[in-house]
Amino acid sequence: MAVRRFMLPILASAFVLVVAGCAKEPVYYPVEGKLTLNGKPMTVGRLQFVPDADKGNASQEEARARVDPATGQFALKTEEKIGCRPGWYKVVVFAFAEPGPGEGPKPPVWIASQKYADPKTTSLSVEVTAEPMPGQYDFNLLP
């Protein structure tokens, strides 16, 4: 009888440890796409996927990418993880020319509308899914 009294707390502790160890890691899906301006590849820019709480995405993690200057393509990363968590996002784009070497500080020269640079005004949104449709993560901006 004394053995049973001691076994119950040990078994309960073991159960708690097993359940805690089984906690799922967040899932990140690869997100690759192309950023264009009037149908032509962007040569500069950064993207940010901001979770859209209005569409049910309560995540606090934002994903980011730089545009490849030759192709306009991008691949998102969330912190050091490749990809993005599933859910709806507002797509924020900072599309401006940065000063070149030796030019010193200058105000940005916006290549696309500044409306894309704010989660409150961007017209771009997308759902990150396990099996995206072709072109799902491609965005065409207007000046």
C-alpha positions in Angstrom: 0.0 0.0 0.0 2.9 2.4 0.8 4.4 1.7 -2.6 1.2 2.8 -4.3 1.1 6.1 -2.3 4.6 6.9 -3.6 4.0 5.7 -7.2 1.1 8.0 -7.9 3.1 11.3 -7.6 5.9 9.8 -9.6 3.6 8.7 -12.4 1.8 12.0 -12.4 5.1 13.9 -12.7 6.2 11.6 -15.5 2.9 12.2 -17.3 3.4 16.0 -17.0 6.9 15.8 -18.4 5.8 13.6 -21.3 3.0 15.9 -22.2 5.2 19.0 -22.0 7.8 17.3 -24.2 5.2 16.6 -26.9 4.3 20.3 -27.4 4.3 21.0 -31.1 6.8 23.3 -32.7 5.2 26.0 -34.9 4.9 25.1 -38.5 6.6 27.4 -41.1 5.8 27.0 -44.8 8.1 28.2 -47.6 7.0 31.5 -49.1 8.6 32.5 -52.4 7.3 34.9 -54.9 8.0 37.7 -57.2 7.5 41.5 -56.7 6.8 43.5 -59.9 6.0 47.1 -60.7 3.7 47.5 -63.6 4.5 44.0 -64.6 8.3 44.5 -64.5 10.6 42.9 -61.8 11.4 45.3 -58.9 15.1 46.0 -58.6 14.8 47.2 -55.0 12.6 46.6 -52.1 11.8 44.7 -48.9 8.7 42.8 -48.0 7.1 42.2 -44.6 4.2 39.9 -43.9 2.3 41.3 -40.9 -0.2 38.9 -39.3 -3.8 40.0 -40.1 -5.8 39.8 -36.8 -9.0 40.8 -38.6 -8.8 37.6 -40.6 -7.9 35.4 -37.6 -4.1 35.4 -37.5 -3.2 36.0 -33.9 0.5 35.3 -34.4 3.0 38.0 -33.3 5.6 36.9 -35.7 6.4 38.8 -38.9 8.2 37.4 -41.9 10.6 39.5 -44.0 12.5 39.3 -47.3 14.7 41.4 -49.5 13.9 41.5 -53.2 16.5 40.1 -55.6 17.6 43.1 -57.6 18.1 41.0 -60.8 14.8 39.1 -60.8 12.4 40.7 -58.3 12.1 37.4 -56.5 12.0 36.9 -52.7 12.0 34.2 -50.1 10.6 34.9 -46.6 12.2 34.2 -43.3 10.7 34.5 -39.9 13.6 35.4 -37.5 16.1 32.6 -38.5 13.4 30.1 -39.7 12.8 29.8 -43.5 9.3 30.6 -44.4 6.2 31.9 -42.6 3.6 30.5 -40.3 0.2 29.7 -41.9 -2.6 32.3 -41.8 -3.6 35.6 -43.3 -1.1 38.4 -43.7 -1.1 42.0 -44.8 1.8 42.5 -47.2 3.9 45.5 -46.6 6.4 46.6 -49.2 9.1 49.2 -48.8 10.0 50.1 -52.4 12.4 52.9 -52.4 15.9 53.6 -53.8 18.5 53.7 -51.1 21.5 56.1 -51.3 24.5 54.6 -53.0 28.0 54.5 -51.6 29.4 57.9 -50.7 26.0 59.6 -51.3 25.4 60.2 -47.7 22.0 60.4 -46.1 19.1 61.4 -48.4 15.4 61.2 -48.3 14.1 58.0 -49.8 13.0 58.0 -53.5 9.8 55.9 -53.5 9.5 53.7 -56.6 6.0 52.5 -55.7 3.2 54.1 -53.8 3.9 54.6 -50.1 0.5 53.1 -49.3 2.2 49.7 -49.6 4.6 50.6 -46.7 1.9 50.7 -44.0 -0.2 47.7 -42.8 -3.2 50.1 -42.4 -3.1 51.3 -46.0 -1.7 48.4 -48.0 -4.1 46.8 -50.4 -2.0 43.6 -50.5 -3.0 40.6 -48.4 -2.5 36.9 -48.8 -3.1 33.6 -47.0 0.0 31.4 -46.3 -1.0 27.8 -46.9 0.7 24.4 -47.1 0.0 24.1 -50.8 -0.1 27.5 -52.4 -1.5 28.0 -55.9 1.0 29.0 -58.6 1.6 32.8 -58.3 -0.1 33.0 -54.9 2.8 35.0 -53.5 3.5 37.2 -56.5 2.6 40.9 -56.1 2.3 43.6 -58.8 2.6 47.1 -57.4 1.5 50.3 -59.0 3.5 53.6 -58.9 
